[in-house]
Amino acid sequence: MKNIFLYTLGLMLVFSSCVDDYEDANPPRLLDAPAVTSDQSGSTIDVVGGETISLTLNIVDAQAGIGGITVTSAEDDPEFTSNINSLIGATEGTLVVDYVVPFTAQGAFTVSVGVSDVQVDAEGDDANKTTTVDFSLNASFAFAAPIFTLTTDATDLDADGVLLAGDVMDFTLTLTDVPSGSLALAVLSASGGSLDYNQADLDALIGSSSGSLSGTFTAGEASATGSISVFLVDELQARSVSGSSADILVRCPSDDDISNLYAAISHGVSRDGVEYNFITTEVLIERIDAGTFSLSDPSFGEYPIVRGVAPSTATRFLSICGSEIVPVAGEFFQHSGTVSEDEEGNIVMDIEWVNASGDQGITRLTVAPCTAPDYSGDYTTLASGTYGSGGVNNYTDLAASVTLTSIGCLDYEIDDMSFGLYAAAYGDDAPAGVITIDGTVITGSPSNVDQYSDPFTINGTVNMDGTFTITWSNTYGDSGTVTVTP
């Protein structure tokens, strides 16, 4: 009997040892992570900066009990509150996270809410499991960007509407309002020239919702399309806004007015690899402003003579700084070269050019003998038309006189583009301008403006009897049809 007891006890000890070994080798499986759903996670939620939005999660089965939550988003320390404390230890429940949208949020971003349980592994270490639900938000700013104006003083421009190298233009930056409260950053910059202003005035705008700053823009040495730019950022939202002044046409002036009809002789290579030598043509160059001149054929005959096509409409101008012909970045044709004078004081230009299609050439321009009639002299005029704002008044048979002075083969300065109207209707000075008489066609220069910068349009014809018939108008409402008699 004693032997049976000992045998039984031995079996029990062996069995117990096997169970312990099995449990050591096969610890209990951890429970599943919390099962969590949300009706809001499947679509984008539109929000506004500063808004508090409730994110609702349904915890349907947390087998190990609810232990806590995490909330993550684009910002380092998201602001939120929740009812998690009332759910600790429960296996199910409704979690509500009240998330505060940052004022700086803009566009699409994600808020992630993680629900964790409480579990330990066989060694007693934390083995919590977490289920994360992502919410897609699309944020808009709560307040408009800072509001400002940036103005320049157009009276500082010359008669052609350009600012010559080294000349100065006044500007004013006015901060009208910062809807979100105050300004955090203000930056001024310029292209085509440099700015001069009081840094203390700019600093005074920081932390303010309104204010102003005045300064000057000094034109650079090179011809360019310049501007003044401003960049502002508000304090609350870090919302930025930028803007620029109207374009400022900066011009390095030409040493000479090179307007004239020129004989061109060229050699080079076309885009097709065809070499050409000693082709000749005539090109007309006319002044646009102090450093820019129109050019009737930027290929100097290569297009019509070698390629058999019409002259290109691209880059029909030359940019001249002092005595240098300067290529203009981004233009289809790139012209470079020099302007000089021959022994008799006539303009000579040596030009190298290439275009974006591979045509290229070397050209010399010399003043072409003028075979056109010389229309210089004094003329009597008789005009009818309208005057006053919007052209509400009529006039007829207005007699006056004008003088044409040759300034090139086909170009003439006219001492009164209104043909007596400014003096008769307003008691004002006569506006001078430039006209071109090419064959029987009369046109006004595109740069023609009066003393108030009002553009003039002039067209006309040379008649068989030697008289001219001219029509003209400005944008104010003045106009006329004029018979011009030698």
Backbone torsions as a table, in degrees:
resi	resn	phi	psi	omega
1	MET	NA	-43.3	177.7
2	LYS	-60.5	-38.7	-180.0
3	ASN	-65.2	-39.2	178.9
4	ILE	-62.7	-41.2	-179.1
5	PHE	-63.5	-45.2	-179.4
6	LEU	-64.5	-38.0	179.2
7	TYR	-64.4	-44.3	179.4
8	THR	-63.0	-44.2	178.5
9	LEU	-61.5	-39.4	178.1
10	GLY	-61.7	-43.3	178.2
11	LEU	-60.8	-41.0	-179.0
12	MET	-64.4	-41.4	179.5
13	LEU	-64.8	-42.3	178.8
14	VAL	-62.2	-43.3	-179.5
15	PHE	-63.3	-43.5	179.9
16	SER	-62.7	-40.9	179.5
17	SER	-63.5	-38.0	179.3
18	CYS	-66.4	-41.1	179.0
19	VAL	-62.3	-45.4	179.3
20	ASP	-60.9	-42.8	178.7
21	ASP	-62.5	-39.0	-179.4
22	TYR	-65.9	-44.2	-178.6
23	GLU	-67.9	-34.8	176.5
24	ASP	-63.9	-41.1	-179.2
25	ALA	-78.8	-22.5	-177.0
26	ASN	-134.0	76.5	-178.8
27	PRO	-64.9	159.6	-179.9
28	PRO	-58.5	140.8	179.2
29	ARG	-68.8	138.5	175.4
30	LEU	-66.0	152.0	179.9
31	LEU	-75.1	159.7	179.8
32	ASP	-64.4	153.6	175.0
33	ALA	-63.8	158.7	179.0
34	PRO	-57.0	139.5	174.0
35	ALA	-90.1	119.7	-173.8
36	VAL	-132.7	137.1	175.9
37	THR	-131.1	164.1	174.1
38	SER	-155.8	132.6	178.1
39	ASP	-71.7	-15.4	-175.6
40	GLN	-91.0	-11.7	-171.3
41	SER	-80.9	-9.1	-175.5
42	GLY	-93.0	-2.2	-176.9
43	SER	-142.6	168.4	-179.9
44	THR	-84.9	135.0	-179.5
45	ILE	-106.1	121.0	178.0
46	ASP	-82.0	129.2	-177.6
47	VAL	-134.9	168.2	178.2
48	VAL	-124.0	142.2	179.5
49	GLY	-52.6	134.3	-178.8
50	GLY	89.4	-12.2	-179.0
51	GLU	-75.6	145.4	172.3
52	THR	-100.9	122.9	-177.7
53	ILE	-118.2	136.9	179.8
54	SER	-90.5	122.1	176.3
55	LEU	-105.5	118.6	-174.1
56	THR	-106.0	128.4	179.1
57	LEU	-123.7	134.8	177.7
58	ASN	-99.4	110.7	177.1
59	ILE	-91.3	105.2	-171.6
60	VAL	-94.2	-20.9	-179.3
61	ASP	-163.6	100.3	173.1
62	ALA	-111.4	89.5	-170.8
63	GLN	-58.6	-35.3	-178.0
64	ALA	-94.3	4.7	-179.1
65	GLY	90.2	143.6	-179.3
66	ILE	-73.2	128.6	-176.9
67	GLY	-110.7	-27.2	-178.3
68	GLY	167.8	179.8	179.8
69	ILE	-136.9	160.1	169.6
70	THR	-128.4	145.8	175.9
71	VAL	-128.3	124.4	179.0
72	THR	-129.1	147.7	176.2
73	SER	-156.4	-167.6	-174.7
74	ALA	-64.6	-33.6	-179.1
75	GLU	-80.1	157.7	-175.0
76	ASP	-67.8	-37.3	-174.5
77	ASP	-131.7	80.3	-176.0
78	PRO	-60.6	144.2	179.9
79	GLU	-97.6	123.5	-179.6
80	PHE	-160.4	162.8	168.4
81	THR	-132.2	162.5	180.0
82	SER	-157.3	171.5	176.1
83	ASN	-100.1	26.9	-173.9
84	ILE	-61.6	-32.8	-177.1
85	ASN	-61.2	-30.2	-179.2
86	SER	-78.3	-8.2	-176.4
87	LEU	-109.8	-5.6	-176.9
88	ILE	-58.5	129.0	178.7
89	GLY	88.8	-18.0	179.8
90	ALA	-75.3	160.4	178.2
91	THR	-100.3	-7.4	177.3
92	GLU	-158.1	166.8	178.4
93	GLY	154.4	174.8	179.8
94	THR	-106.3	119.1	179.1
95	LEU	-98.2	129.6	176.9
96	VAL	-119.7	120.4	177.6
97	VAL	-109.4	117.3	176.8
98	ASP	-93.2	102.6	-174.2
99	TYR	-98.7	132.3	179.4
100	VAL	-95.8	115.8	-179.1
101	VAL	-69.3	126.8	179.0
102	PRO	-62.5	145.0	175.9
103	PHE	-63.2	-23.6	-178.0
104	THR	-84.5	-8.5	-177.4
105	ALA	-67.8	139.6	179.3
106	GLN	-152.5	125.7	179.2
107	GLY	84.7	-162.1	-173.9
108	ALA	-79.1	135.4	171.6
109	PHE	-155.0	170.7	-173.4
110	THR	-121.3	136.8	170.1
111	VAL	-112.0	126.8	-177.9
112	SER	-113.0	129.4	177.3
113	VAL	-114.4	120.8	178.7
114	GLY	-106.0	129.5	177.8
115	VAL	-107.8	121.0	-177.1
116	SER	-111.0	151.4	173.3
117	ASP	-103.3	-167.5	180.0
118	VAL	-126.9	107.7	178.9
119	GLN	-139.7	153.5	173.9
120	VAL	-127.6	153.3	178.9
121	ASP	-91.9	-174.1	-175.0
122	ALA	-61.7	-26.9	179.2
123	GLU	-88.0	-0.5	179.3
124	GLY	86.3	8.5	177.9
125	ASP	-84.3	153.6	177.9
126	ASP	-58.7	132.1	177.7
127	ALA	-135.5	41.1	-178.1
128	ASN	-60.8	144.9	174.7
129	LYS	-112.5	145.6	-175.0
130	THR	-128.1	137.4	172.0
131	THR	-112.8	127.8	-176.3
132	THR	-110.3	135.4	176.0
133	VAL	-117.3	127.9	-179.6
134	ASP	-98.0	138.4	176.4
135	PHE	-119.0	126.1	-179.5
136	SER	-92.0	119.6	-179.2
137	LEU	-116.0	149.1	175.3
138	ASN	-128.4	110.0	-170.5
139	ALA	-100.0	143.9	171.3
140	SER	-118.3	152.1	177.5
141	PHE	-67.1	144.1	178.8
142	ALA	-77.3	-27.5	-176.0
143	PHE	-127.9	151.6	176.9
144	ALA	-66.4	161.2	178.4
145	ALA	-69.5	163.6	175.2
146	PRO	-53.5	144.4	-176.8
147	ILE	-110.0	130.3	-176.4
148	PHE	-150.2	165.4	169.7
149	THR	-129.0	147.5	177.9
150	LEU	-132.5	110.1	-174.2
151	THR	-119.2	151.0	175.1
152	THR	-122.1	157.4	-177.3
153	ASP	-93.2	101.5	-176.8
154	ALA	-65.7	-17.5	179.9
155	THR	-69.7	-12.8	177.4
156	ASP	-80.1	-10.2	178.8
157	LEU	-78.3	158.4	176.6
158	ASP	-81.4	-175.5	-174.8
159	ALA	-63.1	-22.3	178.8
160	ASP	-90.0	1.6	179.8
161	GLY	79.7	23.7	179.7
162	VAL	-121.5	162.1	176.9
163	LEU	-112.2	116.5	-176.5
164	LEU	-74.0	152.3	-178.4
165	ALA	-50.6	129.0	179.6
166	GLY	88.0	-14.4	178.6
167	ASP	-76.0	161.7	-171.0
168	VAL	-119.7	140.6	176.6
169	MET	-127.0	134.5	177.2
170	ASP	-78.4	145.9	173.5
171	PHE	-138.3	158.4	177.6
172	THR	-138.1	127.7	171.9
173	LEU	-103.1	123.4	178.9
174	THR	-118.5	117.0	173.8
175	LEU	-86.2	107.3	-174.6
176	THR	-80.1	-43.5	-176.4
177	ASP	-164.8	149.1	169.2
178	VAL	-121.8	94.6	-173.1
179	PRO	-55.5	-29.1	-178.2
180	SER	-84.1	-8.0	177.0
181	GLY	136.0	-66.9	-174.7
182	SER	-151.2	166.0	-176.5
183	LEU	-94.2	140.8	178.7
184	ALA	-106.0	-28.6	-174.6
185	LEU	-150.9	140.1	174.8
186	ALA	-141.3	126.2	-178.6
187	VAL	-130.9	130.8	175.3
188	LEU	-113.0	141.8	177.2
189	SER	-149.1	169.3	-177.8
190	ALA	-146.5	151.7	170.0
191	SER	-121.7	147.9	179.8
192	GLY	80.3	1.6	-178.6
193	GLY	179.1	-165.9	-177.5
194	SER	-129.0	158.6	-178.5
195	LEU	-109.5	148.4	173.5
196	ASP	-134.2	119.3	179.1
197	TYR	-155.5	167.3	-179.9
198	ASN	-83.1	116.4	-178.8
199	GLN	-60.0	-31.9	179.2
200	ALA	-63.4	-34.0	177.6
201	ASP	-67.3	-37.5	177.7
202	LEU	-69.6	-41.5	179.3
203	ASP	-63.0	-31.2	-178.3
204	ALA	-67.1	-19.6	178.1
205	LEU	-74.4	-25.4	-179.1
206	ILE	-67.5	130.4	-177.7
207	GLY	83.8	0.6	-179.3
208	SER	-109.5	166.1	176.4
209	SER	-110.1	-4.5	177.4
210	SER	-160.4	163.4	179.7
211	GLY	154.7	-179.2	-179.3
212	SER	-150.4	162.6	-179.5
213	LEU	-147.0	136.8	177.2
214	SER	-121.8	150.4	179.4
215	GLY	-165.2	-165.7	-179.4
216	THR	-131.8	150.6	173.9
217	PHE	-112.0	124.3	178.0
218	THR	-106.0	123.2	-177.3
219	ALA	-64.2	139.4	177.6
220	GLY	-73.1	179.4	-176.1
221	GLU	-80.5	-20.9	-176.4
222	ALA	-103.3	147.7	175.1
223	SER	-64.8	135.0	-177.1
224	ALA	-165.8	162.6	168.8
225	THR	-96.9	103.9	-175.0
226	GLY	-100.0	174.1	175.9
227	SER	-166.4	165.2	173.2
228	ILE	-108.8	132.8	-177.3
229	SER	-120.8	148.4	177.4
230	VAL	-131.0	143.8	178.3
231	PHE	-132.0	121.4	-177.1
232	LEU	-123.8	145.7	177.7
233	VAL	-134.3	132.0	177.5
234	ASP	-83.7	163.9	-174.1
235	GLU	-78.0	-46.8	-171.1
236	LEU	-70.9	-44.2	-171.1
237	GLN	-104.4	-10.6	-170.1
238	ALA	56.5	29.7	179.1
239	ARG	-83.6	131.2	-175.2
240	SER	-108.7	157.6	174.6
241	VAL	-147.7	145.0	179.3
242	SER	-137.8	161.6	178.8
243	GLY	-170.4	167.9	-178.0
244	SER	-133.9	157.6	173.9
245	SER	-71.3	173.0	169.9
246	ALA	-60.0	152.5	178.9
247	ASP	-55.7	138.7	175.4
248	ILE	-111.4	112.7	-178.3
249	LEU	-81.7	101.4	-179.9
250	VAL	-89.5	131.3	-178.2
251	ARG	-129.8	126.4	164.0
252	CYS	-82.3	115.6	-171.2
253	PRO	-72.9	148.8	172.1
254	SER	-71.5	146.2	177.0
255	ASP	-65.3	-27.8	-176.2
256	ASP	-136.0	154.1	168.2
257	ASP	-82.1	106.0	-173.1
258	ILE	-90.6	10.2	-179.6
259	SER	-55.9	125.3	178.0
260	ASN	177.6	173.6	171.5
261	LEU	-95.0	127.7	-173.8
262	TYR	-119.7	144.5	168.5
263	ALA	-88.3	129.5	-177.2
264	ALA	-114.5	133.8	172.2
265	ILE	-125.9	130.4	-169.2
266	SER	-139.6	156.2	165.5
267	HIS	-142.2	157.8	-177.7
268	GLY	168.4	-156.9	-177.7
269	VAL	-137.2	133.6	177.7
270	SER	-81.9	171.4	-179.7
271	ARG	-61.6	-22.3	-179.9
272	ASP	-90.0	4.8	-180.0
273	GLY	85.8	8.9	-180.0
274	VAL	-83.1	121.6	177.0
275	GLU	-81.9	143.0	176.2
276	TYR	-133.7	147.3	-176.8
277	ASN	-138.2	135.9	171.6
278	PHE	56.3	40.2	171.8
279	ILE	-80.5	144.8	-177.0
280	THR	-126.1	147.5	176.6
281	THR	-160.8	-178.5	173.6
282	GLU	-120.1	141.0	176.2
283	VAL	-128.4	144.7	179.1
284	LEU	-104.1	126.7	177.2
285	ILE	-116.9	128.9	-178.9
286	GLU	-133.8	146.8	-177.0
287	ARG	-70.0	130.9	170.1
288	ILE	-101.7	-49.4	173.4
289	ASP	-151.3	-169.0	-170.8
290	ALA	-60.6	-25.7	-178.0
291	GLY	-127.4	10.1	-176.2
292	THR	-132.0	135.1	-177.7
293	PHE	-135.2	134.1	178.2
294	SER	-70.6	152.1	-174.5
295	LEU	-136.1	121.0	-173.0
296	SER	-70.4	-27.6	178.9
297	ASP	-145.8	102.5	-177.6
298	PRO	-68.8	-10.5	177.5
299	SER	-98.8	-2.4	177.8
300	PHE	54.0	41.3	175.2
301	GLY	100.4	-13.7	-177.3
302	GLU	-64.4	-40.7	179.5
303	TYR	-62.2	-57.5	-176.0
304	PRO	-73.9	-34.4	-173.6
305	ILE	-86.2	-46.2	-175.9
306	VAL	-87.8	-44.9	-175.1
307	ARG	-95.8	-13.5	177.1
308	GLY	71.4	30.5	178.6
309	VAL	-126.6	167.3	-179.6
310	ALA	-69.4	152.6	176.5
311	PRO	-54.7	143.0	-179.5
312	SER	-62.9	147.0	175.0
313	THR	-88.9	-4.4	-178.8
314	ALA	-85.6	144.9	173.3
315	THR	50.3	51.2	178.1
316	ARG	-86.1	54.7	176.9
317	PHE	-159.6	160.3	171.9
318	LEU	-118.0	139.0	173.7
319	SER	-103.8	121.3	-175.0
320	ILE	-125.1	124.2	178.9
321	CYS	-115.7	111.1	-175.0
322	GLY	65.0	-113.0	176.3
323	SER	-114.8	16.2	-178.8
324	GLU	-108.0	133.6	171.0
325	ILE	-88.6	119.4	-167.6
326	VAL	-111.0	127.3	176.3
327	PRO	-66.6	147.2	-178.6
328	VAL	-107.1	118.4	-176.8
329	ALA	-56.5	136.2	176.3
330	GLY	88.6	-12.0	-180.0
331	GLU	-78.7	150.6	-178.2
332	PHE	-63.8	-43.4	175.3
333	PHE	-98.7	137.4	174.7
334	GLN	-115.6	112.6	179.6
335	HIS	-109.5	136.2	173.7
336	SER	-143.1	153.4	-179.7
337	GLY	161.6	-159.8	-175.9
338	THR	-133.0	154.8	173.3
339	VAL	-115.6	129.1	179.5
340	SER	-142.0	-175.3	177.6
341	GLU	-125.7	145.3	174.9
342	ASP	-83.9	-173.9	-175.8
343	GLU	-61.3	-26.0	-177.6
344	GLU	-94.5	5.1	178.2
345	GLY	85.3	11.0	178.5
346	ASN	-86.5	146.5	-179.2
347	ILE	-67.8	135.4	173.2
348	VAL	-129.6	133.3	177.9
349	MET	-124.6	131.1	174.1
350	ASP	-111.3	120.0	-169.8
351	ILE	-128.6	133.2	166.6
352	GLU	-108.3	137.3	-176.8
353	TRP	-143.8	156.1	175.3
354	VAL	-151.7	150.9	174.5
355	ASN	-120.9	173.7	-173.6
356	ALA	-68.1	-14.5	178.7
357	SER	-93.8	-3.2	176.3
358	GLY	102.9	-5.1	172.9
359	ASP	-66.9	142.8	179.5
360	GLN	-154.1	158.9	-179.7
361	GLY	-168.9	167.3	173.7
362	ILE	-123.1	128.0	-171.0
363	THR	-132.1	141.8	168.6
364	ARG	-115.5	131.7	177.7
365	LEU	-111.2	129.0	172.1
366	THR	-127.4	152.4	-176.7
367	VAL	-61.5	125.2	-179.2
368	ALA	-80.2	143.2	175.0
369	PRO	-59.1	133.2	-177.5
370	CYS	-87.1	119.3	179.1
371	THR	-104.4	-0.9	-179.2
372	ALA	-77.5	152.7	176.2
373	PRO	-60.2	151.5	176.4
374	ASP	-96.9	113.8	-177.9
375	TYR	-97.7	13.0	178.5
376	SER	-59.7	142.5	176.9
377	GLY	146.2	-175.5	-179.8
378	ASP	-98.8	141.3	-177.6
379	TYR	-134.1	148.3	169.5
380	THR	-96.1	150.8	-176.0
381	THR	-133.1	151.6	174.7
382	LEU	-138.0	121.6	-168.8
383	ALA	-133.0	152.9	171.0
384	SER	-137.4	150.0	-180.0
385	GLY	171.4	-147.4	-177.3
386	THR	-127.7	161.3	174.6
387	TYR	-154.8	165.6	-178.0
388	GLY	93.3	163.5	-178.6
389	SER	-56.9	120.2	-179.0
390	GLY	78.3	5.4	178.8
391	GLY	67.4	37.6	-174.0
392	VAL	-77.6	-16.4	-178.5
393	ASN	-109.8	149.9	179.6
394	ASN	-113.2	151.2	171.8
395	TYR	-139.3	153.2	-179.8
396	THR	-139.7	152.3	174.0
397	ASP	49.9	46.3	177.2
398	LEU	-83.1	115.9	-179.2
399	ALA	-94.3	137.9	179.1
400	ALA	-158.5	-170.3	177.0
401	SER	-142.9	151.7	177.1
402	VAL	-136.3	159.8	176.7
403	THR	-123.6	131.2	174.6
404	LEU	-103.9	130.8	179.0
405	THR	-123.7	123.7	-177.7
406	SER	-66.3	131.3	174.6
407	ILE	-125.3	14.5	-178.7
408	GLY	171.9	178.7	-176.0
409	CYS	-59.4	-43.3	-176.6
410	LEU	-115.3	-2.8	-171.8
411	ASP	-106.9	143.6	-178.7
412	TYR	-137.8	140.2	168.8
413	GLU	-84.8	129.9	176.4
414	ILE	-109.3	130.6	-171.5
415	ASP	-80.5	-9.0	178.9
416	ASP	-152.2	99.1	179.8
417	MET	-73.9	-12.6	179.1
418	SER	-93.2	-4.1	178.2
419	PHE	51.4	47.0	174.4
420	GLY	92.5	-9.2	-174.1
421	LEU	-69.9	-42.3	-177.1
422	TYR	-60.0	-40.6	179.6
423	ALA	-69.6	-43.2	-175.1
424	ALA	-73.8	-40.7	-173.9
425	ALA	-88.9	-32.6	-172.1
426	TYR	-122.6	-7.7	-174.1
427	GLY	63.8	32.2	-172.2
428	ASP	-110.3	167.0	179.0
429	ASP	-67.0	149.5	177.6
430	ALA	-73.9	133.4	177.7
431	PRO	-84.6	121.9	178.7
432	ALA	-85.7	156.7	179.5
433	GLY	-160.0	-166.5	-178.0
434	VAL	-130.2	135.7	173.6
435	ILE	-124.9	155.3	175.4
436	THR	-115.7	130.7	176.5
437	ILE	-116.1	102.1	-176.6
438	ASP	-115.3	102.7	-173.7
439	GLY	68.2	-119.1	178.8
440	THR	-104.6	6.0	-175.2
441	VAL	-103.0	129.0	178.8
442	ILE	-113.8	128.4	176.9
443	THR	-135.8	150.4	175.9
444	GLY	-89.8	152.9	177.2
445	SER	-65.3	141.2	177.5
446	PRO	-61.3	-19.2	-178.1
447	SER	-92.5	5.9	-179.3
448	ASN	-66.5	120.9	173.5
449	VAL	-139.7	157.1	175.6
450	ASP	-87.9	-171.6	-177.2
451	GLN	-68.7	-6.6	177.6
452	TYR	-108.8	14.7	-179.1
453	SER	64.5	23.1	177.6
454	ASP	-85.7	120.9	-176.8
455	PRO	-65.4	144.9	176.2
456	PHE	-112.0	139.5	172.9
457	THR	-114.4	125.4	-178.2
458	ILE	-130.6	130.8	174.2
459	ASN	-141.6	153.8	179.0
460	GLY	-177.2	-175.6	-180.0
461	THR	-138.3	153.4	171.2
462	VAL	-94.4	122.3	-175.2
463	ASN	-87.0	164.2	-177.8
464	MET	-60.4	-31.4	-177.4
465	ASP	-86.7	6.5	177.8
466	GLY	92.0	-7.7	175.7
467	THR	-82.7	164.3	174.7
468	PHE	-113.0	144.5	166.8
469	THR	-114.5	119.0	-173.7
470	ILE	-126.3	137.4	169.5
471	THR	-114.3	143.2	-179.7
472	TRP	-145.6	158.5	176.4
473	SER	-160.8	157.5	168.6
474	ASN	-122.8	-178.5	-175.7
475	THR	-87.1	-7.8	179.9
476	TYR	-75.4	-33.4	-177.9
477	GLY	134.1	-2.5	176.7
478	ASP	-80.9	142.3	178.6
479	SER	-160.0	168.1	178.0
480	GLY	-167.5	153.5	168.4
481	THR	-116.5	123.4	-166.0
482	VAL	-126.2	137.1	167.8
483	THR	-101.2	122.4	-177.2
484	VAL	-110.3	122.9	-173.6
485	THR	-121.1	131.1	178.7
486	PRO	-61.0	NA	NA
